[in-house]
Amino acid sequence: MADPSTYRPEPGTIPESPGVYRFRDGTGRVIYVGKAKNLRSRLNSYFADLWSLHQRTQQMVTTAESVDWVTVGTEVEALQLEYTWIKQYDPRFNVRYRDDKSYPYLAVTLDEEFPRLQVMRGAKRKGVRYFGPYSHAWAIRETLDLLLRVFPARTCSAGVFKRAGQVGRPCLLGYIGKCSAPCVGSVTAERHREIVDGFCDFMAGRTDTMVRRLEREMTEASEQLEFERAARLRDDIAALRRAMEKQTVVLGDGTDADVVAFADDPLEAAVQVFHVRDGRVRGQRGWVVEKTEDLTTGDLVHHFCTQVYGGEQGEADVPRELLVPELPADADALADWLSSHRGSRVTLRVPQRGDKRSLLETVERNAKDALARHKLRRAGDLTTRSKALDEISDALGMRTAPLRIECFDISQMQGTDVVASMVVFEDGLPRKSEYRRFIIRGATDDLSAMSEVLRRRFARYLDSRAEAGEVGVESADDPEAPAGQAGAGEPRVGMLVDPTTGRPRKFAYPPQLVVVDGGAPQVAAAAQALAELAIDDVALCGLAKRLEEVWLPDDDFPVILPRTSEGLYLLQRVRDEAHRFAITFHRQRRSKRLTQSALDNVPGLGEVRRKALLRHFGSLRRLSAASVEEITEVPGVGRRTAEAILAALGGPSTAPAAD
């Protein structure tokens, strides 16, 4: 591992102009490429305190052994050079928008004498017009099957086309009317190209014109008593409309745009893009990428644009408009660069309202779902869960795998509505029946709240164990004990059952591992609470959000789990679930407090009678201005309750006047 200070450029040697820089490893291979408006400011940030850098950035600067740069005149030139170098060197630490698959397109080979309609993947080539991408090849084939009765163009391979011409018989599609059979001369090359051009016009969005023309031809055929032709045109129109239904109109103004949204955590980001052409969603793509640095949403937009558009991805795919959640710092230069690829003006903007904003929110939900699926996809794999638990036990120095993990999180707003959550994972899976929520009344900051919730949780465990007379505590020194349950010399607590209900007692089972959401201060507060209760057989750690560091009690430095660690994935999932559970409860409490009225504190006044009062008077103002007699007219409300209501609302006094 190299020390970044050994290859740091001399002070004053880095220019302040725009440029592109490269980090190289000991073999000279480029491992990272970046661009900067000010090279000196950007490069100096890599040589700051190592522990202040993003985890992946730490790994990059300690892997590299040299850095060089090239200055350019403008930011647009820097974008172009950055794009070229990333394609040339394929640096391992750059954000990479790559899939484990290639997305299919509906392709039309316009460069052939008899153009062919087909599903095509991989690199694009000249002379072929592409529609898509689509999520699945079967979606293309369904659309194509509907449209072939209206646009009977060739779909067969070159070998089948040549063989049919040699034998003088078309294939099955030619007999059933889904191919115009140019292979046997049923139509001329000119007529076949007209059919293909009509298909391309329909796919490009000129659907209404096509439908109106067919409706006009159907009416004319009916008037001329050509009912068979009219029926065939009617069926063609129905097929076109079914195909149009598969491509729902989302923007009524015929927008040509790509709608891009992101969901990220400190280590990874999910991106989703909807390709909208002529107001219809023509395709969708998605990636999950590793974050090399502490990237903002604007930075993610920059990396997306410079890697997805242009080159082998297809320069013609650059849309007129890019709808993004946040503009990057170099938005103007990026728009100029994209415009040069498209050949006409490209705009980047953040939609603020209307249909475009609603569509962006839909894409954002898809991105969040994609990131959640990516993080949870290992949950159903028993082998992977076992590996994750083993990695956690090794990293934390535990003697056994933590089969029961409890995670605690605090949620508050400036010291009000302080709540805590406890989530439980057993064998790497959530056990939601064991989740608990706590209302914190004696603390106003996270540290005191964390101490309180841990004292309450483990005090109940100690009470449950004492009530049960410790009948379930056994020695785990027996070599016949099942693997993974407890280590040598550790107590194994059996089932503590409530004799009245027959169910396990609440908080009856101690965890092997307690995880707190936070860093060293939160871990110290939790450790002190456990020590006060003499709990010394439960492991403790904290997971900090900023760099996903694992903190242990009394350690000056955190434990850094590898980027691809299954144990890190599990700890992240446990922490995120505790955060979700805590913030949901906090919002419920805050919402209830904000919607409370003065009637809630009137003794003897339940929800039914409160609603009856509000229904009768219409508002609290009218109720407070009413007399006791008027209030008692409401069914179920007596004089004493009416007086209590007026006292709570500060209404007119009902006491008799003094003589």
VOTI-265521 format. One record per residue (C-alpha): residue number from 1; x, y, z. Coordinates in steps of 0.5 Angstrom, whole numbers, plus 500, padded with zeros to 3 digits. Example, Ala and Ser with C-alpha at 12.3 -4.5 7.8 and 13.67 -1.06 7.14 Angstrom:
(node 1,(525,491,516))
(node 2,(527,498,514))
This chain:
(node 1,(500,500,500))
(node 2,(503,507,498))
(node 3,(504,513,502))
(node 4,(500,519,498))
(node 5,(505,523,501))
(node 6,(511,520,497))
(node 7,(508,522,490))
(node 8,(505,528,492))
(node 9,(507,534,487))
(node 10,(511,539,489))
(node 11,(507,546,492))
(node 12,(506,551,486))
(node 13,(507,546,481))
(node 14,(500,544,479))
(node 15,(496,549,475))
(node 16,(490,552,476))
(node 17,(487,552,469))
(node 18,(482,546,467))
(node 19,(485,540,466))
(node 20,(484,532,466))
(node 21,(488,528,471))
(node 22,(490,521,472))
(node 23,(492,516,478))
(node 24,(497,511,476))
(node 25,(499,504,480))
(node 26,(506,502,481))
(node 27,(506,498,474))
(node 28,(504,505,470))
(node 29,(496,502,469))
(node 30,(491,508,470))
(node 31,(487,507,475))
(node 32,(483,513,476))
(node 33,(481,519,471))
(node 34,(478,525,473))
(node 35,(477,532,470))
(node 36,(477,539,474))
(node 37,(476,546,473))
(node 38,(481,548,477))
(node 39,(487,542,477))
(node 40,(491,545,483))
(node 41,(484,545,488))
(node 42,(482,538,486))
(node 43,(488,535,486))
(node 44,(490,538,493))
(node 45,(484,535,496))
(node 46,(486,528,495))
(node 47,(492,529,499))
(node 48,(489,531,505))
(node 49,(488,527,512))
(node 50,(487,520,509))
(node 51,(482,519,514))
(node 52,(478,524,512))
(node 53,(477,521,505))
(node 54,(471,517,502))
(node 55,(473,509,503))
(node 56,(474,508,496))
(node 57,(478,514,495))
(node 58,(483,512,501))
(node 59,(483,505,497))
(node 60,(485,509,490))
(node 61,(490,514,493))
(node 62,(494,508,497))
(node 63,(494,504,491))
(node 64,(496,509,486))
(node 65,(504,511,486))
(node 66,(504,517,481))
(node 67,(499,522,478))
(node 68,(500,526,472))
(node 69,(495,531,468))
(node 70,(494,535,462))
(node 71,(491,542,462))
(node 72,(486,544,456))
(node 73,(483,551,454))
(node 74,(475,550,456))
(node 75,(471,545,461))
(node 76,(468,542,454))
(node 77,(475,540,452))
(node 78,(476,537,459))
(node 79,(470,533,458))
(node 80,(472,530,452))
(node 81,(479,528,454))
(node 82,(476,525,460))
(node 83,(471,521,456))
(node 84,(476,519,451))
(node 85,(481,517,457))
(node 86,(476,513,461))
(node 87,(474,509,454))
(node 88,(481,508,453))
(node 89,(484,506,460))
(node 90,(478,503,463))
(node 91,(480,505,470))
(node 92,(478,501,475))
(node 93,(476,506,480))
(node 94,(472,510,476))
(node 95,(464,510,477))
(node 96,(462,505,471))
(node 97,(455,505,468))
(node 98,(455,497,466))
(node 99,(450,492,467))
(node 100,(451,484,467))
(node 101,(447,484,461))
(node 102,(446,488,454))
(node 103,(439,491,453))
(node 104,(435,489,447))
(node 105,(433,494,441))
(node 106,(428,493,436))
(node 107,(433,495,430))
(node 108,(431,496,422))
(node 109,(437,495,417))
(node 110,(436,500,413))
(node 111,(443,499,409))
(node 112,(440,493,406))
(node 113,(436,492,399))
(node 114,(430,489,403))
(node 115,(431,492,410))
(node 116,(430,487,416))
(node 117,(426,488,423))
(node 118,(430,484,428))
(node 119,(432,484,436))
(node 120,(439,487,436))
(node 121,(444,487,442))
(node 122,(451,490,443))
(node 123,(455,495,439))
(node 124,(451,499,434))
(node 125,(453,500,427))
(node 126,(452,505,422))
(node 127,(446,504,417))
(node 128,(441,501,422))
(node 129,(436,505,426))
(node 130,(434,503,433))
(node 131,(428,503,437))
(node 132,(429,502,445))
(node 133,(432,500,449))
(node 134,(427,495,452))
(node 135,(427,491,458))
(node 136,(426,484,455))
(node 137,(427,481,448))
(node 138,(420,478,449))
(node 139,(417,486,449))
(node 140,(420,487,443))
(node 141,(417,481,440))
(node 142,(410,482,442))
(node 143,(410,489,439))
(node 144,(413,486,433))
(node 145,(408,481,432))
(node 146,(402,486,433))
(node 147,(405,491,428))
(node 148,(407,486,422))
(node 149,(400,485,420))
(node 150,(400,492,418))
(node 151,(407,493,416))
(node 152,(409,486,413))
(node 153,(416,487,413))
(node 154,(422,482,412))
(node 155,(424,479,419))
(node 156,(428,473,417))
(node 157,(435,472,417))
(node 158,(440,473,410))
(node 159,(440,465,410))
(node 160,(433,464,410))
(node 161,(431,470,405))
(node 162,(436,467,400))
(node 163,(434,460,401))
(node 164,(426,462,400))
(node 165,(428,466,393))
(node 166,(432,459,391))
(node 167,(426,455,392))
(node 168,(421,460,390))
(node 169,(416,459,396))
(node 170,(416,464,402))
(node 171,(416,462,409))
(node 172,(410,461,414))
(node 173,(409,469,415))
(node 174,(409,470,408))
(node 175,(403,465,407))
(node 176,(399,468,413))
(node 177,(400,475,411))
(node 178,(405,478,416))
(node 179,(411,478,411))
(node 180,(410,481,404))
(node 181,(415,476,401))
(node 182,(420,480,398))
(node 183,(424,474,397))
(node 184,(420,471,392))
(node 185,(418,478,388))
(node 186,(411,479,391))
(node 187,(413,486,392))
(node 188,(418,490,389))
(node 189,(424,493,393))
(node 190,(421,500,393))
(node 191,(414,498,395))
(node 192,(418,494,401))
(node 193,(422,500,403))
(node 194,(415,504,403))
(node 195,(413,499,408))
(node 196,(419,499,412))
(node 197,(419,507,412))
(node 198,(411,507,415))
(node 199,(414,502,420))
(node 200,(419,507,422))
(node 201,(414,513,422))
(node 202,(410,509,427))
(node 203,(415,507,432))
(node 204,(418,514,432))
(node 205,(411,517,434))
(node 206,(407,519,428))
(node 207,(402,514,430))
(node 208,(396,519,430))
(node 209,(397,520,422))
(node 210,(397,513,421))
(node 211,(391,511,425))
(node 212,(387,517,421))
(node 213,(390,514,414))
(node 214,(387,507,415))
(node 215,(381,510,418))
(node 216,(380,514,412))
(node 217,(381,508,407))
(node 218,(377,503,411))
(node 219,(371,508,410))
(node 220,(372,509,403))
(node 221,(373,501,402))
(node 222,(366,501,406))
(node 223,(363,506,401))
(node 224,(365,502,395))
(node 225,(362,495,398))
(node 226,(369,492,399))
(node 227,(367,489,406))
(node 228,(373,484,406))
(node 229,(378,490,405))
(node 230,(374,494,410))
(node 231,(374,489,415))
(node 232,(382,487,414))
(node 233,(383,495,415))
(node 234,(379,495,422))
(node 235,(383,489,424))
(node 236,(389,493,422))
(node 237,(387,499,426))
(node 238,(386,495,432))
(node 239,(393,492,432))
(node 240,(396,499,432))
(node 241,(392,501,438))
(node 242,(394,495,442))
(node 243,(401,496,440))
(node 244,(400,504,442))
(node 245,(397,502,449))
(node 246,(404,498,450))
(node 247,(407,505,450))
(node 248,(403,509,454))
(node 249,(403,517,453))
(node 250,(406,520,459))
(node 251,(408,527,457))
(node 252,(402,530,453))
(node 253,(407,535,449))
(node 254,(410,530,445))
(node 255,(417,531,449))
(node 256,(423,528,447))
(node 257,(427,527,453))
(node 258,(431,522,458))
(node 259,(429,522,465))
(node 260,(434,520,470))
(node 261,(434,519,477))
(node 262,(438,517,483))
(node 263,(438,513,489))
(node 264,(445,512,493))
(node 265,(448,511,500))
(node 266,(455,512,502))
(node 267,(458,506,498))
(node 268,(453,505,492))
(node 269,(448,509,487))
(node 270,(442,506,483))
(node 271,(441,510,477))
(node 272,(434,509,473))
(node 273,(433,512,466))
(node 274,(426,513,462))
(node 275,(427,514,455))
(node 276,(421,518,453))
(node 277,(420,519,445))
(node 278,(414,523,442))
(node 279,(411,523,449))
(node 280,(411,516,450))
(node 281,(416,511,454))
(node 282,(420,507,449))
(node 283,(425,504,454))
(node 284,(428,504,461))
(node 285,(435,502,463))
(node 286,(438,501,470))
(node 287,(445,501,473))
(node 288,(448,500,480))
(node 289,(455,503,481))
(node 290,(460,504,486))
(node 291,(461,511,489))
(node 292,(469,512,488))
(node 293,(468,519,492))
(node 294,(463,523,496))
(node 295,(459,524,490))
(node 296,(453,529,490))
(node 297,(447,528,486))
(node 298,(450,533,481))
(node 299,(456,529,480))
(node 300,(452,523,479))
(node 301,(449,526,473))
(node 302,(456,528,470))
(node 303,(458,521,470))
(node 304,(452,519,467))
(node 305,(452,523,462))
(node 306,(459,523,460))
(node 307,(459,515,460))
(node 308,(452,513,457))
(node 309,(452,518,451))
(node 310,(456,517,445))
(node 311,(461,512,443))
(node 312,(459,505,442))
(node 313,(453,507,446))
(node 314,(450,510,440))
(node 315,(451,518,439))
(node 316,(444,518,436))
(node 317,(441,516,442))
(node 318,(442,523,446))
(node 319,(436,526,447))
(node 320,(433,534,446))
(node 321,(432,534,453))
(node 322,(435,531,460))
(node 323,(431,531,466))
(node 324,(435,530,472))
(node 325,(434,531,479))
(node 326,(440,536,480))
(node 327,(444,540,475))
(node 328,(452,539,476))
(node 329,(457,544,477))
(node 330,(459,544,470))
(node 331,(452,544,467))
(node 332,(453,549,461))
(node 333,(459,545,459))
(node 334,(456,539,459))
(node 335,(450,541,455))
(node 336,(455,544,450))
(node 337,(459,537,450))
(node 338,(452,533,449))
(node 339,(450,538,443))
(node 340,(456,537,439))
(node 341,(455,529,440))
(node 342,(447,530,438))
(node 343,(448,535,432))
(node 344,(443,540,435))
(node 345,(442,543,442))
(node 346,(441,539,448))
(node 347,(438,542,454))
(node 348,(439,540,462))
(node 349,(434,542,467))
(node 350,(430,540,473))
(node 351,(423,540,472))
(node 352,(419,543,478))
(node 353,(412,542,477))
(node 354,(407,538,472))
(node 355,(407,532,469))
(node 356,(415,532,468))
(node 357,(416,533,475))
(node 358,(411,527,477))
(node 359,(415,523,472))
(node 360,(421,524,475))
(node 361,(418,522,482))
(node 362,(416,516,479))
(node 363,(423,514,476))
(node 364,(426,516,483))
(node 365,(422,511,486))
(node 366,(424,506,481))
(node 367,(431,508,483))
(node 368,(430,507,490))
(node 369,(427,500,489))
(node 370,(433,498,485))
(node 371,(438,500,490))
(node 372,(433,496,495))
(node 373,(433,490,491))
(node 374,(440,490,490))
(node 375,(442,491,497))
(node 376,(437,485,499))
(node 377,(438,480,494))
(node 378,(443,476,498))
(node 379,(438,475,504))
(node 380,(435,469,501))
(node 381,(441,465,500))
(node 382,(443,461,506))
(node 383,(450,460,504))
(node 384,(451,468,503))
(node 385,(448,469,510))
(node 386,(452,464,514))
(node 387,(458,468,510))
(node 388,(456,475,512))
(node 389,(455,472,520))
(node 390,(462,469,520))
(node 391,(465,475,517))
(node 392,(462,480,522))
(node 393,(464,475,528))
(node 394,(472,475,525))
(node 395,(472,482,524))
(node 396,(469,484,531))
(node 397,(473,478,534))
(node 398,(467,474,537))
(node 399,(468,467,538))
(node 400,(461,465,535))
(node 401,(457,468,529))
(node 402,(452,473,532))
(node 403,(445,469,530))
(node 404,(441,474,534))
(node 405,(443,481,532))
(node 406,(439,487,535))
(node 407,(440,494,533))
(node 408,(438,501,536))
(node 409,(437,508,533))
(node 410,(435,514,536))
(node 411,(430,519,532))
(node 412,(428,526,534))
(node 413,(428,534,532))
(node 414,(431,539,536))
(node 415,(430,535,543))
(node 416,(422,534,542))
(node 417,(419,527,540))
(node 418,(425,523,542))
(node 419,(424,516,540))
(node 420,(428,510,539))
(node 421,(427,503,535))
(node 422,(430,496,536))
(node 423,(430,491,530))
(node 424,(432,484,531))
(node 425,(435,480,526))
(node 426,(436,472,527))
(node 427,(440,468,522))
(node 428,(441,474,518))
(node 429,(434,475,517))
(node 430,(429,480,520))
(node 431,(424,478,526))
(node 432,(419,483,526))
(node 433,(415,480,531))
(node 434,(421,482,536))
(node 435,(421,489,534))
(node 436,(420,494,539))
(node 437,(419,502,540))
(node 438,(421,506,545))
(node 439,(419,513,548))
(node 440,(424,517,551))
(node 441,(422,522,556))
(node 442,(428,523,560))
(node 443,(433,525,555))
(node 444,(434,530,549))
(node 445,(440,528,546))
(node 446,(442,522,542))
(node 447,(447,520,547))
(node 448,(443,520,553))
(node 449,(437,517,549))
(node 450,(442,511,547))
(node 451,(444,510,554))
(node 452,(437,510,556))
(node 453,(434,505,551))
(node 454,(439,500,552))
(node 455,(438,500,560))
(node 456,(431,499,559))
(node 457,(432,494,554))
(node 458,(437,490,558))
(node 459,(434,491,565))
(node 460,(427,488,562))
(node 461,(432,482,560))
(node 462,(435,481,567))
(node 463,(428,482,570))
(node 464,(425,476,566))
(node 465,(431,472,567))
(node 466,(430,473,575))
(node 467,(423,471,574))
(node 468,(424,465,571))
(node 469,(429,463,576))
(node 470,(434,462,571))
(node 471,(431,455,569))
(node 472,(433,456,562))
(node 473,(441,457,563))
(node 474,(445,452,561))
(node 475,(453,451,560))
(node 476,(455,451,553))
(node 477,(462,447,555))
(node 478,(458,441,552))
(node 479,(462,439,546))
(node 480,(456,436,543))
(node 481,(452,443,543))
(node 482,(450,445,536))
(node 483,(455,449,532))
(node 484,(454,457,532))
(node 485,(449,457,538))
(node 486,(454,459,544))
(node 487,(462,459,545))
(node 488,(465,455,551))
(node 489,(464,458,557))
(node 490,(458,463,555))
(node 491,(451,462,558))
(node 492,(446,459,553))
(node 493,(439,462,555))
(node 494,(433,457,554))
(node 495,(426,459,552))
(node 496,(423,463,558))
(node 497,(416,463,557))
(node 498,(410,467,560))
(node 499,(406,462,565))
(node 500,(400,466,563))
(node 501,(400,466,556))
(node 502,(405,461,554))
(node 503,(408,465,549))
(node 504,(416,467,550))
(node 505,(417,473,555))
(node 506,(418,480,552))
(node 507,(426,481,552))
(node 508,(427,474,554))
(node 509,(433,473,549))
(node 510,(439,477,549))
(node 511,(443,478,543))
(node 512,(450,476,541))
(node 513,(451,483,538))
(node 514,(448,490,539))
(node 515,(449,495,533))
(node 516,(448,502,535))
(node 517,(447,507,529))
(node 518,(453,512,530))
(node 519,(460,512,531))
(node 520,(465,512,537))
(node 521,(461,517,542))
(node 522,(454,513,541))
(node 523,(458,506,542))
(node 524,(462,509,548))
(node 525,(455,511,551))
(node 526,(452,504,549))
(node 527,(458,501,553))
(node 528,(457,505,559))
(node 529,(450,503,559))
(node 530,(451,495,559))
(node 531,(457,496,564))
(node 532,(452,499,569))
(node 533,(448,493,568))
(node 534,(454,488,568))
(node 535,(452,485,561))
(node 536,(459,483,559))
(node 537,(457,477,555))
(node 538,(454,481,549))
(node 539,(458,484,543))
(node 540,(458,491,541))
(node 541,(459,495,535))
(node 542,(457,502,532))
(node 543,(456,503,524))
(node 544,(457,510,522))
(node 545,(454,513,516))
(node 546,(459,517,513))
(node 547,(464,512,511))
(node 548,(461,506,513))
(node 549,(466,505,519))
(node 550,(465,499,524))
(node 551,(467,502,531))
(node 552,(468,498,537))
(node 553,(468,500,545))
(node 554,(475,503,547))
(node 555,(478,503,540))
(node 556,(481,509,537))
(node 557,(481,507,530))
(node 558,(475,504,526))
(node 559,(474,497,523))
(node 560,(474,498,515))
(node 561,(470,492,512))
(node 562,(472,490,505))
(node 563,(467,494,500))
(node 564,(465,487,497))
(node 565,(464,484,504))
(node 566,(457,480,505))
(node 567,(458,482,513))
(node 568,(458,490,511))
(node 569,(452,489,507))
(node 570,(448,485,513))
(node 571,(450,491,518))
(node 572,(448,496,513))
(node 573,(441,493,512))
(node 574,(440,492,520))
(node 575,(442,499,521))
(node 576,(438,502,515))
(node 577,(432,498,518))
(node 578,(433,501,525))
(node 579,(433,508,522))
(node 580,(427,506,518))
(node 581,(423,504,524))
(node 582,(425,509,528))
(node 583,(424,515,524))
(node 584,(417,512,522))
(node 585,(415,512,529))
(node 586,(418,519,530))
(node 587,(413,522,525))
(node 588,(407,518,527))
(node 589,(409,522,534))
(node 590,(410,528,531))
(node 591,(404,528,527))
(node 592,(399,526,533))
(node 593,(402,532,537))
(node 594,(401,537,531))
(node 595,(394,535,530))
(node 596,(392,534,538))
(node 597,(386,539,540))
(node 598,(384,542,547))
(node 599,(379,537,547))
(node 600,(384,531,548))
(node 601,(385,533,555))
(node 602,(378,533,557))
(node 603,(377,527,562))
(node 604,(371,523,560))
(node 605,(371,525,553))
(node 606,(372,520,548))
(node 607,(373,520,541))
(node 608,(366,519,539))
(node 609,(363,524,543))
(node 610,(369,529,541))
(node 611,(367,528,533))
(node 612,(360,529,535))
(node 613,(361,536,538))
(node 614,(365,538,532))
(node 615,(360,535,528))
(node 616,(355,539,532))
(node 617,(358,546,532))
(node 618,(363,546,526))
(node 619,(369,548,529))
(node 620,(373,549,536))
(node 621,(371,557,536))
(node 622,(364,556,536))
(node 623,(364,550,541))
(node 624,(368,555,546))
(node 625,(363,561,545))
(node 626,(357,556,546))
(node 627,(354,556,553))
(node 628,(353,550,558))
(node 629,(346,548,556))
(node 630,(348,549,548))
(node 631,(353,544,549))
(node 632,(349,539,553))
(node 633,(344,538,547))
(node 634,(349,534,544))
(node 635,(347,527,546))
(node 636,(352,523,551))
(node 637,(355,530,554))
(node 638,(352,532,561))
(node 639,(353,538,565))
(node 640,(359,537,568))
(node 641,(363,534,562))
(node 642,(360,541,558))
(node 643,(363,545,564))
(node 644,(370,541,563))
(node 645,(370,543,556))
(node 646,(369,550,557))
(node 647,(374,550,562))
(node 648,(379,547,557))
(node 649,(377,551,551))
(node 650,(377,558,556))
(node 651,(370,559,554))
(node 652,(365,564,558))
(node 653,(365,563,565))
(node 654,(358,559,568))
(node 655,(359,561,575))
(node 656,(353,565,578))
(node 657,(354,572,579))
(node 658,(356,575,586))
(node 659,(351,579,590))
